[in-house]
Amino acid sequence: MEDYVKSAWEALCRRYTTDEALIRQLWDELEKAYTAKDRHYHNLEHIAYMLELADRYKQESPQQDLLRFAIFYHDIVYKATRSDNEEQSAALAEERLHRLGIPEVDILQVKEMIIATKSHQTHKNELINLLLDLDLAILGADQERYDRYSQGVRKEYSIYPDLIYKPGRRKVLQHFLAQEHIYKTPELQEAFEDKARENLQRELALYSEQKRLS
């Protein structure tokens, strides 16, 4: 999995630079961030899954590379105690993409894509909607993979006791379920919507049962 993500990164960067030392340096930074000991879900497995789905649901757009840069950098800064992870990730991406020689207008697009993952609101740009759907694709994964995700998120928020975490988590689950559509693109809506609702309702029912028994 790590080799897959690294190879994808190298192939992407080589379309813009011949500086192999820079490509390796930036990869080392990405790898260090996504393999940090406090990363139980927002890690290289998450990036790999998004990259795989980006290939499967590829849009006819000349900006596919920008989508991939956004995938690589959207969670490079991730701390459960921070509320500005997306802004920090976007700022870091801006500096790194400048070093790779990416045009300024494209860098601004990547920044906009990363910041959009903060609120996950439907966007006029379909490529941004695809990024948002890829980020939430885990909700519609098979039950085993979904449960690993929910357990991983709980570990990332282990600083918070159940008394604080569970009500917050229930609110997140209810927010998704209250939406007319969880996914914004027709392709991912068809592929993941029903399973996502099933997973979310199952987890929500678990918290409700635990609350009833407590």
Stockholm file with secondary structure:
# STOCKHOLM 1.0

chainA/1-214         MEDYVKSAWEALCRRYTTDEALIRQLWDELEKAYTAKDRHYHNLEHIAYMLELADRYKQESPQQDLLRFAIFYHDIVYKATRSDNEEQSAALAEERLHRLGIPEVDILQVKEMIIATKSHQTHKNELINLLLDLDLAILGADQERYDRYSQGVRKEYSIYPDLIYKPGRRKVLQHFLAQEHIYKTPELQEAFEDKARENLQRELALYSEQKRLS
#=GR chainA/1-214 SS CHHHHHHHHHHHHTTTCCCHHHHHHHHHHHHHHHTCTTCSSSSHHHHHHHHHHHHHTCCSCTTHHHHHHHHHHTTSSCCTTCSCHHHHHHHHHHHHHHHTTCCHHHHHHHHHHHHHTTTCCCCSSHHHHHHHHHHTGGGGSCHHHHHHHHHHHHHHTTTSCHHHHHHHHHHHHHHHHHSSCSCSSHHHHHHHHHHHHHHHHHHHHHHHHHHHHC
#=GC SS_cons         CHHHHHHHHHHHHTTTCCCHHHHHHHHHHHHHHHTCTTCSSSSHHHHHHHHHHHHHTCCSCTTHHHHHHHHHHTTSSCCTTCSCHHHHHHHHHHHHHHHTTCCHHHHHHHHHHHHHTTTCCCCSSHHHHHHHHHHTGGGGSCHHHHHHHHHHHHHHTTTSCHHHHHHHHHHHHHHHHHSSCSCSSHHHHHHHHHHHHHHHHHHHHHHHHHHHHC
//
